[in-house]
Amino acid sequence: MDVIGNNIANVNTPGFKRSRAAFHEVLSQLQLGGGRIAGGSGVNPSYVGRGVHVGAIDQDWGQGAFQTTNRPTDLSLSGDGFFLASNGAQNMLTRVGNFTFNNAGRLVTTAGLNVQGWAIDASGNIDMSQLRDVEVDFLAQGASSPKFTENLDLVGNLSADAAVGESITISSPIYDEQGTAFNVVVEFTKSATDNQWDYEVRYDGAAAPPPFATVTGTVDFDVDGTLISPATVGLTWDATYVASAAPITIDFADITQYSGSTTATVSDQDGYTAGRFVDYSIDVNGIVSLNFSNGQQEQVFQLALGNVYNPNGLLQLGENLYSISAASGDLLLGRPGAEFETSVVAGTLEMSNVDLATEFTDMIVSQRGYQASARMVTTSDELLQEIVQLKR
């Protein structure tokens, strides 16, 4: 009844895992020993049981339902494993992800413990040599500096049904070293030669000198509509805008010539202007990213997960925290989506896996069992009284 009562009390506790009591029989008292009688027949031994005792109180580690909170620091684990939280001297495990950032920018639990993870450097490499406190620099400027355009990719179709002289114009911004935007225009014109288009890449603006020189040429397609040449077209930044006079590569490789509509467009270009820090996000792999107003992201941390071979051997510390023990086995560390087949669901909390219908059913069964046992005591007492009366 204590176990059931505790389960019911925590029906709304995030991350709580229900417990169950398992009973063992007490060693019985031998009434008649086993043996053989004349003729070789066997006699079974006879025992009188002495009741039961608590054998174990196990936890059910089944997945709880997710409750949407829309708070970016509320995290749930879909799968096995635990978040890691540290008090500076010891790493503890928890399934409860109602985290928040403290005044130092560190991700902490409601008890103020630091959530643990691995740092990610500017090149995107994860340093798994040591666990660190997950933190966000809200004044970060690392990814907000501009980047000049080096690649511009085109995709889509140039209609094979187009008339000679018909043209299509595609435009896209490109950026110099200071993040200044310039408009580049790519114009395709249907040539009199079969399966051939003339192209012109030019600057559309009044800046002097222009950021690059105009480039012209022809695009050839095979009879099946696939591109023959050129796969790429090269432009060169004027040194006034990009000191290294770096090239700009325009990729034509994904342009086709099929019958139907003309759909050619710019799919991507890798330059961007300067930006400022906007917010942060945590993805399904537990990667904490800084988001900037120029559309760029900077990955700074990945959350660490822990697990043990025997979760029922963990020591309960209260506040939904656990620590390893000799019974649980050593702590196993890993990343969500990599070493662990577990994903992080941001904006949700894992709720208790207690089912009230089950708990009330168990409570009734326990109550009836206790009442029956109490009736047995009463009946045994009445029988003893009868024995005493017989003697009198």
BALUM-908478 format. One record per residue (C-alpha): y, x, z; residue number from 0. Coordinates in steps of 0.25 Angstrom, whole numbers. Example, Ala and Ser with C-alpha at 12.3 -4.5 7.8 and 13.67 -1.06 7.14 Angstrom:
2
<<-18; 49; 31>; 0>;
<<-4; 55; 29>; 1>;
This chain:
392
<<0; 0; 0>; 0>;
<<9; 12; 3>; 1>;
<<7; 17; -12>; 2>;
<<9; 3; -18>; 3>;
<<21; 1; -10>; 4>;
<<27; 14; -14>; 5>;
<<24; 11; -29>; 6>;
<<31; -2; -28>; 7>;
<<43; 4; -21>; 8>;
<<45; 14; -32>; 9>;
<<43; 4; -44>; 10>;
<<57; 7; -48>; 11>;
<<58; 21; -45>; 12>;
<<59; 30; -58>; 13>;
<<48; 39; -61>; 14>;
<<39; 34; -49>; 15>;
<<24; 35; -51>; 16>;
<<16; 25; -44>; 17>;
<<5; 29; -34>; 18>;
<<-9; 24; -31>; 19>;
<<-18; 26; -19>; 20>;
<<-32; 30; -22>; 21>;
<<-42; 27; -10>; 22>;
<<-55; 35; -7>; 23>;
<<-67; 29; 1>; 24>;
<<-69; 35; 15>; 25>;
<<-82; 42; 18>; 26>;
<<-92; 31; 21>; 27>;
<<-101; 31; 33>; 28>;
<<-116; 32; 30>; 29>;
<<-124; 20; 35>; 30>;
<<-138; 23; 29>; 31>;
<<-142; 36; 23>; 32>;
<<-149; 37; 10>; 33>;
<<-164; 41; 9>; 34>;
<<-178; 37; 5>; 35>;
<<-187; 27; 10>; 36>;
<<-202; 26; 9>; 37>;
<<-206; 25; -6>; 38>;
<<-195; 34; -10>; 39>;
<<-184; 24; -12>; 40>;
<<-170; 28; -9>; 41>;
<<-160; 22; 1>; 42>;
<<-145; 23; -2>; 43>;
<<-136; 27; 9>; 44>;
<<-127; 17; 15>; 45>;
<<-112; 20; 18>; 46>;
<<-101; 12; 24>; 47>;
<<-87; 15; 19>; 48>;
<<-76; 19; 28>; 49>;
<<-64; 14; 19>; 50>;
<<-55; 21; 10>; 51>;
<<-43; 32; 11>; 52>;
<<-32; 36; 2>; 53>;
<<-38; 46; -8>; 54>;
<<-25; 48; -16>; 55>;
<<-12; 42; -20>; 56>;
<<-10; 45; -35>; 57>;
<<2; 43; -44>; 58>;
<<2; 36; -57>; 59>;
<<10; 45; -67>; 60>;
<<10; 35; -78>; 61>;
<<23; 33; -86>; 62>;
<<33; 24; -81>; 63>;
<<42; 15; -89>; 64>;
<<55; 20; -94>; 65>;
<<68; 14; -90>; 66>;
<<80; 16; -99>; 67>;
<<93; 21; -92>; 68>;
<<100; 27; -104>; 69>;
<<105; 39; -95>; 70>;
<<102; 52; -102>; 71>;
<<98; 59; -90>; 72>;
<<87; 48; -86>; 73>;
<<74; 54; -92>; 74>;
<<60; 49; -92>; 75>;
<<47; 56; -96>; 76>;
<<38; 50; -106>; 77>;
<<25; 57; -103>; 78>;
<<19; 66; -92>; 79>;
<<27; 76; -84>; 80>;
<<39; 77; -75>; 81>;
<<54; 81; -75>; 82>;
<<56; 94; -67>; 83>;
<<67; 94; -56>; 84>;
<<71; 106; -47>; 85>;
<<78; 108; -34>; 86>;
<<80; 122; -37>; 87>;
<<67; 127; -29>; 88>;
<<56; 117; -35>; 89>;
<<53; 110; -48>; 90>;
<<50; 95; -45>; 91>;
<<44; 85; -55>; 92>;
<<49; 71; -57>; 93>;
<<47; 59; -67>; 94>;
<<61; 53; -64>; 95>;
<<71; 57; -74>; 96>;
<<84; 51; -68>; 97>;
<<92; 63; -70>; 98>;
<<107; 66; -70>; 99>;
<<116; 78; -72>; 100>;
<<122; 84; -60>; 101>;
<<136; 90; -58>; 102>;
<<131; 103; -64>; 103>;
<<125; 97; -76>; 104>;
<<111; 98; -71>; 105>;
<<101; 87; -74>; 106>;
<<96; 83; -60>; 107>;
<<87; 72; -54>; 108>;
<<92; 62; -44>; 109>;
<<89; 71; -33>; 110>;
<<97; 82; -39>; 111>;
<<85; 91; -44>; 112>;
<<88; 99; -56>; 113>;
<<80; 94; -69>; 114>;
<<73; 106; -75>; 115>;
<<72; 110; -90>; 116>;
<<73; 122; -99>; 117>;
<<85; 127; -105>; 118>;
<<87; 127; -121>; 119>;
<<96; 138; -127>; 120>;
<<106; 136; -138>; 121>;
<<95; 140; -148>; 122>;
<<86; 128; -143>; 123>;
<<76; 137; -136>; 124>;
<<70; 132; -123>; 125>;
<<70; 142; -112>; 126>;
<<57; 138; -104>; 127>;
<<56; 150; -96>; 128>;
<<63; 143; -84>; 129>;
<<66; 129; -80>; 130>;
<<81; 126; -78>; 131>;
<<90; 115; -73>; 132>;
<<93; 106; -84>; 133>;
<<108; 105; -86>; 134>;
<<119; 101; -96>; 135>;
<<132; 108; -98>; 136>;
<<142; 96; -101>; 137>;
<<152; 106; -106>; 138>;
<<143; 112; -116>; 139>;
<<149; 117; -129>; 140>;
<<138; 125; -134>; 141>;
<<134; 115; -146>; 142>;
<<148; 110; -148>; 143>;
<<153; 121; -156>; 144>;
<<154; 119; -172>; 145>;
<<144; 124; -182>; 146>;
<<147; 126; -197>; 147>;
<<138; 119; -207>; 148>;
<<127; 128; -213>; 149>;
<<118; 117; -219>; 150>;
<<120; 104; -226>; 151>;
<<108; 96; -230>; 152>;
<<107; 85; -240>; 153>;
<<96; 74; -242>; 154>;
<<94; 62; -250>; 155>;
<<92; 58; -265>; 156>;
<<101; 59; -277>; 157>;
<<97; 47; -286>; 158>;
<<89; 51; -299>; 159>;
<<95; 38; -304>; 160>;
<<110; 43; -304>; 161>;
<<118; 44; -317>; 162>;
<<123; 57; -322>; 163>;
<<136; 60; -315>; 164>;
<<133; 52; -303>; 165>;
<<136; 59; -290>; 166>;
<<134; 58; -276>; 167>;
<<143; 65; -265>; 168>;
<<138; 69; -251>; 169>;
<<147; 74; -241>; 170>;
<<145; 80; -227>; 171>;
<<154; 88; -217>; 172>;
<<151; 103; -214>; 173>;
<<157; 111; -203>; 174>;
<<163; 125; -202>; 175>;
<<163; 134; -190>; 176>;
<<174; 127; -183>; 177>;
<<167; 114; -185>; 178>;
<<177; 109; -195>; 179>;
<<171; 99; -205>; 180>;
<<172; 100; -220>; 181>;
<<166; 90; -230>; 182>;
<<156; 95; -240>; 183>;
<<153; 86; -252>; 184>;
<<140; 87; -260>; 185>;
<<141; 80; -273>; 186>;
<<129; 77; -282>; 187>;
<<131; 73; -297>; 188>;
<<120; 68; -306>; 189>;
<<118; 78; -318>; 190>;
<<115; 75; -332>; 191>;
<<103; 84; -330>; 192>;
<<91; 76; -325>; 193>;
<<87; 78; -310>; 194>;
<<100; 86; -308>; 195>;
<<112; 84; -299>; 196>;
<<125; 92; -299>; 197>;
<<130; 95; -285>; 198>;
<<143; 100; -279>; 199>;
<<146; 104; -265>; 200>;
<<160; 104; -261>; 201>;
<<170; 104; -250>; 202>;
<<178; 91; -248>; 203>;
<<191; 94; -241>; 204>;
<<204; 101; -241>; 205>;
<<201; 113; -232>; 206>;
<<205; 127; -239>; 207>;
<<197; 135; -241>; 208>;
<<185; 125; -243>; 209>;
<<174; 128; -233>; 210>;
<<165; 131; -245>; 211>;
<<165; 132; -260>; 212>;
<<160; 121; -269>; 213>;
<<146; 122; -274>; 214>;
<<140; 115; -286>; 215>;
<<126; 115; -293>; 216>;
<<115; 106; -297>; 217>;
<<103; 100; -290>; 218>;
<<90; 99; -298>; 219>;
<<79; 89; -295>; 220>;
<<64; 88; -299>; 221>;
<<59; 76; -307>; 222>;
<<53; 71; -294>; 223>;
<<67; 71; -288>; 224>;
<<65; 83; -278>; 225>;
<<75; 94; -278>; 226>;
<<73; 106; -286>; 227>;
<<86; 114; -283>; 228>;
<<94; 118; -276>; 229>;
<<89; 116; -262>; 230>;
<<101; 121; -255>; 231>;
<<116; 124; -259>; 232>;
<<124; 134; -252>; 233>;
<<139; 133; -248>; 234>;
<<147; 144; -241>; 235>;
<<157; 142; -230>; 236>;
<<170; 148; -232>; 237>;
<<173; 159; -222>; 238>;
<<185; 151; -217>; 239>;
<<176; 141; -211>; 240>;
<<163; 148; -207>; 241>;
<<166; 163; -205>; 242>;
<<152; 167; -210>; 243>;
<<154; 160; -223>; 244>;
<<140; 154; -220>; 245>;
<<133; 146; -231>; 246>;
<<131; 130; -231>; 247>;
<<118; 126; -236>; 248>;
<<117; 112; -242>; 249>;
<<102; 108; -243>; 250>;
<<98; 99; -255>; 251>;
<<83; 100; -253>; 252>;
<<82; 86; -248>; 253>;
<<89; 80; -260>; 254>;
<<81; 72; -270>; 255>;
<<83; 65; -283>; 256>;
<<75; 51; -283>; 257>;
<<78; 38; -290>; 258>;
<<86; 29; -281>; 259>;
<<98; 30; -272>; 260>;
<<106; 43; -270>; 261>;
<<105; 46; -255>; 262>;
<<109; 61; -254>; 263>;
<<116; 64; -241>; 264>;
<<119; 75; -231>; 265>;
<<108; 75; -220>; 266>;
<<113; 86; -211>; 267>;
<<123; 98; -210>; 268>;
<<122; 107; -198>; 269>;
<<137; 110; -195>; 270>;
<<145; 102; -184>; 271>;
<<158; 102; -178>; 272>;
<<162; 106; -163>; 273>;
<<157; 96; -153>; 274>;
<<158; 93; -138>; 275>;
<<147; 89; -128>; 276>;
<<144; 74; -128>; 277>;
<<132; 72; -120>; 278>;
<<117; 76; -118>; 279>;
<<104; 71; -121>; 280>;
<<89; 73; -117>; 281>;
<<79; 71; -128>; 282>;
<<64; 67; -127>; 283>;
<<60; 82; -125>; 284>;
<<69; 83; -113>; 285>;
<<79; 92; -121>; 286>;
<<93; 90; -115>; 287>;
<<104; 91; -126>; 288>;
<<119; 92; -126>; 289>;
<<125; 83; -137>; 290>;
<<138; 86; -144>; 291>;
<<148; 78; -151>; 292>;
<<145; 86; -164>; 293>;
<<131; 80; -164>; 294>;
<<125; 93; -159>; 295>;
<<115; 95; -148>; 296>;
<<112; 107; -138>; 297>;
<<99; 107; -131>; 298>;
<<101; 113; -117>; 299>;
<<88; 109; -109>; 300>;
<<74; 104; -110>; 301>;
<<69; 96; -98>; 302>;
<<56; 102; -92>; 303>;
<<44; 94; -88>; 304>;
<<33; 97; -78>; 305>;
<<19; 91; -76>; 306>;
<<7; 95; -67>; 307>;
<<-8; 93; -70>; 308>;
<<-9; 83; -58>; 309>;
<<3; 75; -56>; 310>;
<<-3; 68; -44>; 311>;
<<-3; 81; -37>; 312>;
<<12; 82; -37>; 313>;
<<19; 81; -24>; 314>;
<<29; 70; -22>; 315>;
<<42; 74; -17>; 316>;
<<49; 61; -18>; 317>;
<<61; 56; -27>; 318>;
<<50; 56; -38>; 319>;
<<49; 71; -37>; 320>;
<<36; 79; -37>; 321>;
<<32; 94; -35>; 322>;
<<19; 101; -39>; 323>;
<<8; 104; -30>; 324>;
<<-6; 111; -30>; 325>;
<<-12; 97; -33>; 326>;
<<-3; 95; -45>; 327>;
<<-4; 108; -52>; 328>;
<<6; 117; -58>; 329>;
<<19; 112; -64>; 330>;
<<18; 112; -80>; 331>;
<<31; 113; -87>; 332>;
<<34; 108; -101>; 333>;
<<44; 101; -110>; 334>;
<<44; 87; -114>; 335>;
<<39; 85; -128>; 336>;
<<33; 99; -128>; 337>;
<<24; 104; -117>; 338>;
<<23; 89; -112>; 339>;
<<21; 77; -121>; 340>;
<<32; 70; -113>; 341>;
<<46; 65; -118>; 342>;
<<59; 63; -110>; 343>;
<<65; 49; -112>; 344>;
<<80; 50; -109>; 345>;
<<88; 38; -104>; 346>;
<<76; 32; -96>; 347>;
<<69; 33; -83>; 348>;
<<54; 32; -80>; 349>;
<<52; 21; -71>; 350>;
<<41; 19; -60>; 351>;
<<27; 17; -65>; 352>;
<<24; 7; -54>; 353>;
<<19; -7; -59>; 354>;
<<22; -17; -48>; 355>;
<<11; -26; -53>; 356>;
<<1; -15; -50>; 357>;
<<7; -12; -37>; 358>;
<<7; -26; -32>; 359>;
<<-7; -28; -37>; 360>;
<<-12; -15; -29>; 361>;
<<-4; -20; -17>; 362>;
<<-12; -33; -17>; 363>;
<<-25; -26; -19>; 364>;
<<-22; -17; -7>; 365>;
<<-17; -28; 2>; 366>;
<<-30; -36; -1>; 367>;
<<-38; -24; 2>; 368>;
<<-31; -21; 15>; 369>;
<<-33; -36; 19>; 370>;
<<-48; -35; 15>; 371>;
<<-50; -23; 24>; 372>;
<<-42; -29; 35>; 373>;
<<-51; -41; 34>; 374>;
<<-63; -31; 35>; 375>;
<<-58; -26; 48>; 376>;
<<-57; -40; 54>; 377>;
<<-70; -44; 49>; 378>;
<<-77; -31; 55>; 379>;
<<-70; -34; 68>; 380>;
<<-75; -48; 69>; 381>;
<<-89; -43; 66>; 382>;
<<-88; -33; 77>; 383>;
<<-84; -44; 87>; 384>;
<<-96; -52; 82>; 385>;
<<-105; -40; 86>; 386>;
<<-99; -39; 100>; 387>;
<<-101; -54; 102>; 388>;
<<-116; -53; 98>; 389>;
<<-118; -43; 109>; 390>;
<<-111; -52; 119>; 391>;
